[in-house]
């Protein structure tokens, strides 16, 4: 039967009924019906972006429901990041709306400090999520004027075993907060199956301690690849890093200020190309010619490249000194894997004990957000799962669909979008309440 017909779908027109039901306990709610109608927005994803939207809505008296496939908030930070991770940008650029970091936190908070902040943030705004609830399909029902979501959740069978439960939800507003880092990217490289050592993605990397005295190849030269290489070196491993493309390496701080903060300040007064030239001049004075070490710079400046492609410059936290000293080797792209190592595109053959893939993440939106008639006006592109429009217009789609955390601008961009989304939903939410009151 169609889930929109009574009595299969439970319709409750008081938004605060479900708000109290979902926040009364941390346990997932139990339903006897096939489908539940939630009168407020449903947010998919309990990472920082999803929490920010929920908090902004809560501050306006709007209830929301978060569906999270993991068992905790901020699962990327809690479950899929390495131990030594710190925020790459100063905390003032990474705080979520309405609540700054504690003043006693360092300029660059640790992974655990950031998780503690997220947990305090969720408590402050009474944000709760239904955990272990994976959205497998979401589609707009034009006849009902609602979004329909199908989920699969894990629940206890009573015998100590987890069993899958299917549920359906319906809502007027759907906020996609699964972000740019939903799924690890694992490239296909010739011969990978022949390599006898472990090949792991950075999402499964914790510490270099387990690689002590081993020869480790890190594939990828972004911030994660550089920092993992440094961590391996600090644990007496022998790392090499694959640098396939040109890359900008900048000092994390310049002239006594964070490089990011200095860039934002200069952009108020100077055009982006001029700021790029300044950054590269200071970087050359502080780091020297990186090309001599196999780290060629792109033709576009770091800020212009970031604005056009989303590729973030590497902020050096100590890796470059290890590369200069020869403790971290720089290698070109891989041609193929062998049983005991790899062959590089320059013909060099080297043996390795393990491989770490610092190859990034991708959006998973096309896997579950269904668009039967994909149009240019749709919010998300089907090919890569990113909004079609560029920042700052990427946050709002049609039919009550929103996106947060897809700006390629980090937490600062997500916070700006969260405020815009909450404001827009508030206008529509209040209008609906007035319409319902008018019927009575």
C-alpha positions, 0 to 999 in steps of 0.5 A: 500500500502507499505509505501516505494513506491512513492508517499506515502513515501516522500524521501528527500536526503538532511539531512539538509532539515529536520534538519531545518524543525524540529528545526524551531519550537517547534511544531510537524511537519505536514505531508500530506504523510503516511510516511516521510523518515528522512535521519539522525538518529531517536532517541526514547526518550528525556531523558538525554540519548537521548539528549546526543546522539543528542548533540554529533551528532549535534556537528558533523554536523549530524541532528537527530530527537527525538520522545518523548511520553511525552510533555517535555524533561526529563519526568522521572525527570519532571513528575515522581520523588519526590520533594526532589530528588537530584542526588545521585552521585556528579555532575561531574559524572552525566554531559552530554557530551560537557557541564558541570554543572554550577560551582555554582551548588551544588555537588548534584544538586536538581531535579529542577536544573537538569531539568534546566541543561537539558533544557539549554543543549537542547538549547545549541545544538539546540536539539528539540524533537517531543513531544506527539509522541509515537512509537508503532512499529519499525521494520527493512525493509530488502528490503529497508534497512531502519528502519520503525517506526509507531507512535501515536501522540496527536493533537488538533481537533480544538474543545478543544479535543485531537485526535490521529494521526498515522504517519510513519517514515523511517530512516537508523539509529535508536537509542533506548534511552527509557532507563531502567526506561520506565515503573513502576514495580507494583508487584502482591501481594495477597490481594492488591485489598482488601486494602482500602487505596491508593496504589501508585508507587513512580512515582506518589509520590510527597511529604510526606506532604499529608501523615502527621500523617498517617501510611505508608508502603513503599515497596522496600529498594533501594535508592528511597524507603529509600529516600521516607521513610525519606521524609515521616518521615520528614513530620511527617508520620509514615513509615515502609519499607519492606526489602525483600532481603539483601541490601548494605547501604553505607555512601554517603561520606567516608573520605571526598570524595564521596563514588562513586568517592573514589571507582572509584579512588581505582579501578585504583589501586586495584582489585574490591574485595579489594575495596569492603572489604575497603568500607564495613570496612569503612561503618561498622565503620561509620554505625555499624552493619546494620544486627542488624536492619534487613538490612542484607548485600549480600554475594557479595560486593557492587561493585561486586554485581553492576557489575554482577546484576546492583543492586545499593547500597543504599547511605545513605542520613539520612534514616539510622539514622531514622531507628536506632532511630526507627522512620522508622520501618523495616519489612520483605516481605509481605505475603498478604494484608488485608482490613486495613493493611498487614500480613508479612511473619513472621506472624506479622499483622499491620495496614496501611493507605497507601502504596508506591511501591518503586519497580522500573522500567523496559524497554519497548523495547519489546513492540515496537521494533519488531524482527520477527526472534530473534537471539542471535546476536540481540541487545536487549533480548526479555524477558527483553528489555535489551541489550544482551551484557554487558557494554562496548559493549552493545551500538551497534547492527546490521543494524544501531540499537543502544542503549543508557541508558541501561548500568546500570551505570547511566548517566556516562555510558550513556554519554560514549555510546552517544559519541561512537554512534555519532562517529559510525554514523558519519562514516556511514553518511559521507560515505553515503554523498560521495556515493550520491555525486558520483552519481551526 
